[in-house]
């Protein structure tokens, strides 16, 4: 049995003689025949191979059975690529049951069973380990996690039933629900061992030898394994609290998270067979949910498309960067200086108008380096190197030998043009001139330069060190060498770059502004702030509109809004109330509540909308704007829009970014006459 | 600055099971073999703070690839020793590990450091003898050395020419005895405690564990008589009466005796003297004779004072030439009581420490013995000998 296209992870069985035991142990190695860049996964073929190996192992009456992985990889879980190919719910049920049946053999075995978790263990891989009677864990394992909920699934091969009964309900809730929803946080081996997921943490250098020795000790009764007793009294309380937290964040938008909660509840008293049967049903429901299909689509975008940006020129054209110049020494410029120095490991020089600003910028970088060292995130040698790499001056001639100069000065076309004109007299004709503008035209900025072909947009998202998106903007005259260099730099900075054309506010800011614009229009009309603010709750976005506004800064939002209003006056309004909020200088939300002091300043109409209407307006606006952007060629495909929203705005997997959600709610067809993605691509098949 | 020479002791030694080239270690890195030994050595001696190790000398004959990169230093780092612990690579062909021991012992004796690790590794499957060599053309042009000197099997045939009384039948009998003694030693659990189980892996079987030597075989005089003589037509040297091509590693802990006592480290042997001597490269097998004579002379001892011999069996003829020279019977119980390299294997630069580890265990079993010898022949015409004193000696005759 093997799914179409399944890369089968084989379970290789070997009898091993372990010193101190009077008969051989059975050692099963999971190995799909590739190196660690293609990790082990389980499809039907892999499960069948494991089943056979367990049968053969038991037939030899071994001292114990142990399962381990190939170098660096234990197993990273179910073969999710195969999930959308399942024909119907019955097949999905069958996959769940098959995993349960095979894994249960390790749990029910009268021969002691061990997992030697030598490398990355996720999802079904970790669940396999949880079925074994004992676990050793290598300190070299890259990560451990049950990430299913992040995709729109639940740990459906025993994870929800075994984990809470091993490590307790608080830690299990963290691993199964909270971590996946926190940018899919994973556990380091030490953390996993502390939580009790492994019985012993061993060093990687001789992990297998020590694991076998330890297992022999357990079998002979020389090693006693003690685990803390699981507290059942707190079960309901912990889950109640977890549900409340979920409601606050997601407002019911992620069915997988709620199903996982239900299963954790079941795990308290249900016998294992009943618990796993409930997992099977939950899994089958979720496999045929829109949220999972969107999640798989989003996962693929982030894993694959982000690594091969659509429309990027041949990598071979890129120039080598040996020195970076940064115009400006403000907060953004300082963040950029640190990032460039850290990732490119070349000299980075900042300039500003006066020495005190320069000193402040360099000082900021030094402080960040110091903090990183104190927190143990950077070693002293690297810190010493970075101190030496970052410098500042008021003399722009320091840019003369820079190959890449990025400006982060005041967001004004005239100012930026002046900066470039001045710089062009200093730098070489090939030096790339990059701008971190969030909304201005690259083409206009370059218009009067002798070499406009070397100007490119390089738009980061705040906070620079955290958000992975980089919008690389091609101006009308930007050439391929410049663009290739920009992409190469983006990759070195470990950002995910998306190529966008020189349209006002590019992708993320344009969509967020349009979207927020509808919310503010509703407020201007007289919709109460809290109604407008909570209108989008059913989507489960990372932030409510007013919190987002606060993060961006009302003044910045007003400025970007102005640029877009100038470009597209009929779709982008100017909200005087937004200006009032900006002018007030006060926070619009405090502790997730609307600030009444600011609310009082607003001047509103008397035609309030319902939350439903606000939501529909916002979604309609998004659909219209995305269609226009695709028609204008701002990005290559709808996939790039989704990638931008996921990586630059943190929009969730369960929406697939945004276009799969607009498709499945019928918004795109109603507003634009057509879907963004064919049925089945990020949704259930027809 | 006046100073005294300090007593140096052999604290402990371990080795991986020895594999056959192309066998169980086919997918195992050479450096991983010796790293495993170093880690186990530290683990078996928990009273030794790792930072007290002040030198790591690791030998390999072919110092390229996974046996290169200053293997003593890199192995120390990869074994998890503190970064402050230095290390170096060493090469004296088959006597690499032996030379690692005598070199760090010299450093300890003169007070440069108190504790050191010495060992060796040879993965002859990954690094066949002669890999990447570039002999100086003067060797042939000026007839400095006969080209046969570079082929160890040929030097053994050359040695046979010089000692015609050592017949092929005698070498085969000696080889069979070596196999039988090793089999018996295994059966009696004499060898196992030196061994460090080593993880192995192959594409079809997945991970496994090497726990015993791969080379020993069940043979007979009849079978041995049928083997080919690959180094000379109608010659005498066969795969049966010589050590094979093997993969393996060893490591040992050497210490200043006072420091060992201070830390509560066991004292397995006390270094008495050592000698290395050059001989004609074409008959390198005679090397241990003059090197043993030298070591005895330096120690003020005679061959009759030696109660146990661990002689490396590169070739049976070379061991027999040694025994004949010193008037010792082929089957003398003092000689290689647990068999030798013909059975166990000879991963070149690692073997010296195996001899010592086994001698150390025999010392513990024989408190009536005061002195023992470890000796071996060395390519390009050398011999090496180390004489050890038994700290368990109770004052008996030998």
Interface residues (C-beta under 8 A of the other chain):
Chain A: X12 X13 X14 X16 X17 X18 X19 X27 X28 X29 X31 X33 X68 X70 X71 X203 X205 X206 X208 X209 X212 X213
Chain B: X35 X36 X39 X40 X78 X79 X80 X192 X196 X197 X198 X199 X201 X203 X204 X205 X206 X207 X208 X209 X211 X212
